[in-house]
Amino acid sequence: MPSKDPFQPADAEARTLAKTLMDTATHAALAFVQPNSPAPSVTRVALARDEHGAPVSLISQLATHTAALAADPTCALLIGEPGEKGDPLTHPRLTLHCTARFLERGSDAHDALRAHYLSIRPKAKLYVDFADFRFVRFDISDGLLNGGFGKAYLLSPSDLI
């Protein structure tokens, strides 16, 4: 029996909702594969968008997810929070399938991202220059937007950035 494609064609409303979720997110769930294990793991990371609209985070090299991303940069981000009322599954959420790319400290890209990140996350000034913290940019391969029951969309990178 053929399966029915659950995704609707991306439209302006879906793109706007996905971009709003990305613009307003202060954190995301980061899924990755544990090093030396086939098991997945999930953690919470701070989230922002760089000057081009790509998702970025500032993470410590001491965190297990940093070593995992260095070993296998394939990952996913889940953005969106349930509202205060109602069924959590009726609230919109966005899954981004990504490749993590660490920025070299002291590079022009790092310095530009540092300035931008601090302009939107000023409290990060407390730890942004700690030796173990690095910026990671998440290069999006696609996105899955669930806008609530019956509202599923497969989005391309150009739909999101």
Steps between C-alpha positions, in 0.01 A plus 500: 500500500655836399549747783357850477749787519420678828652830387313789341681720248691781669311827475550855626313429825719197578819691418393791721415270791832315470699825487306638798582188701867540410503876569339471842683191627749552780581130523450173317522129563812371325496135390828326417653155491719410798863429416590130498133404520208474262275658763356847446502763770329837549601811690389862521714773347470876477392605152522810286519581132809642335496808277398278204219324689674168571453349846803529728596416855786556739600174669771377733761251384446329837146400400448148370302631204803699381712186475210321333460773238874503435487125434177512296364846413162363390237625743150638541352797684146509638362851542166597654340482839156382604269778607375543853165341416374223280650186357876541444465333159281783370780756535738560209849357496779481247761227457813603311728230358847650502872463477689667784796715399730641769653842442868541563564734791671820382380466140314786334184288497535432874560864584201616294275235654625589850396864453164403351429235764576738786269761347208258536620292798685757716513273806733269305770765559559322831643190326540566125876543537561199724757279327267200485211677324458484123242618254325241288297579192233254394482459122141398426430215258120514548232581752184328617236744619209370701255788530249289696279206408487451122750782431828333406748654256838396361708817461820560308790714626383783273157486671669558835784746437 
